[in-house]
Amino acid sequence: MTDGHDVLRVIADRVATGSRPGQRDDGHRVALAIEGGGMRGTVSAGMALALHEAGVTQSFDAVYGASAGAITGAWLLTSTPEKLTGWADPTYANAMIRLSNIWRGKPMVDVHHLVEHYYAVVDQMDFPAILGNSIEYHPLATDCATGESTDLRPLLTDPADIRLALRASAALPLLAGPPVALGGRLFYDAGLAESVPYRTALAQNATHVLVLRSRPLPAKMSVRTDPSWSARLIARAALRGHTPDLHRSYLARAVRLSEDEATLAEYDRSGAAVLSIRPPATGPMVGRLTKDGKVLLAALEAGRAAAAAVFRPIPA
């Protein structure tokens, strides 16, 4: 239930007054937190596109993104946020997800090619606009030494750093190759430590957080108490040679996700500081490695419609 939620009230007030980030006096810090999940991030990209179309982007003070959500957050803060529709273009999915790479000794998910070729050369992302935006950009990643979720914003000084941050935030072990070096440290995908980046936003004094989810609300809430067999397998195969802290963080991922589901659902019911927008349970089945253009377009539109329904009453 979203009617009367405090997050929506604060956003509506900011839209009505035309306040701008960095120039407000309402005492609030409003953050947008974007979940990823590989190509499932197409759903939350559709939601971000709807925010842009509703004219509410300027009501946020900061954007936090995890994995594919960091990519979506970056596009939202460029001069061309309408290019978020690119998530539904199978050209990009096919360029990034290549099963044949396995036989060539390359990562099956080639985030390096996506960022350093497509975003830097082909369909150029406006990196200076992100750096100069009055809305703070906070891509997250997992520190390989500590296993902790890390805000990469302090390490971003130029366009090359942003590209590295995008790659680091989506550097999933095994699928996307080795960790990414940035600022003298090594990073893996944000999802190892923080798949839904609302915790860091709250820790950094956000008073209100709007969360764009790529997953529907589970039919049944349950809290895991142990890692899955697949997580154990990946930890042994892909994290060999890394610190015990990183292993522990990755193995706790499923437990942390189930705790997040319960926590975020309670926030939604309470009308408190955090509100999630989710796709409907009846939406398209899109997975981390989905490449089918029709499915991706349906996923984008499902997310777009979910967010548009929430913000339709807000005058832009």
CORZI-V771386 format. One record per backbone hydrogen bond with DSSP energy under -1.0 kcal/mol. NH is the residue of the N-H (numbers start at 1). CO is the residue of the C=O. Records with the same first field share a line. If there is no record, write none. Layout:
NH: CO, CO
This chain:
5: 2
6: 271
9: 5
10: 6
11: 7
12: 8
13: 9
14: 10
15: 11
16: 12
17: 13
18: 14
19: 14
23: 20
31: 208
32: 62
33: 210
34: 64
35: 212
39: 288
40: 37
41: 38
42: 39
43: 40
45: 41
46: 42
47: 43
48: 44
49: 45
50: 46
51: 47
52: 48
53: 49
54: 50
55: 52
56: 51
59: 56
60: 57
61: 30
62: 30
63: 136
64: 32
65: 138
66: 34
69: 66
70: 67
71: 67
72: 68
73: 69
74: 70
75: 71
76: 72
77: 73
78: 75
83: 80
84: 81
85: 82
86: 83
87: 84
88: 85
89: 86
92: 89
93: 89
94: 90
95: 91
96: 92
97: 93
98: 108
101: 98
102: 99
105: 102
106: 101
109: 175
110: 96
111: 109
114: 110
115: 111
116: 112
117: 113
118: 113
119: 114
121: 117
122: 117
123: 118
125: 119
127: 125
130: 126
131: 127
132: 128
136: 61
138: 63
140: 65
141: 150
142: 188
143: 148
144: 186
147: 143
150: 141
152: 139
155: 152
156: 153
162: 158
163: 159
164: 160
165: 161
166: 162
167: 163
168: 164
169: 165
171: 168
172: 170
175: 173
176: 172
180: 187
182: 185
185: 182
187: 180
188: 142
189: 171
190: 169
192: 189
193: 190
194: 190
198: 196
202: 198
203: 199
204: 200
205: 202
206: 201
207: 29
208: 29
209: 273
210: 31
211: 275
212: 33
213: 277
232: 228
233: 229
234: 230
235: 231
236: 232
237: 233
238: 234
242: 239
247: 243
248: 244
249: 245
250: 246
251: 247
252: 248
253: 250
256: 252
257: 253
258: 254
259: 255
260: 256
261: 257
262: 258
263: 259
264: 260
265: 261
266: 262
267: 263
268: 264
269: 265
270: 266
271: 267
275: 209
277: 211
283: 280
286: 284
290: 287
296: 292
297: 293
298: 294
299: 295
300: 296
301: 297
302: 298
303: 299
304: 300
305: 301
306: 302
307: 303
308: 304
309: 305
311: 307
312: 308
314: 311
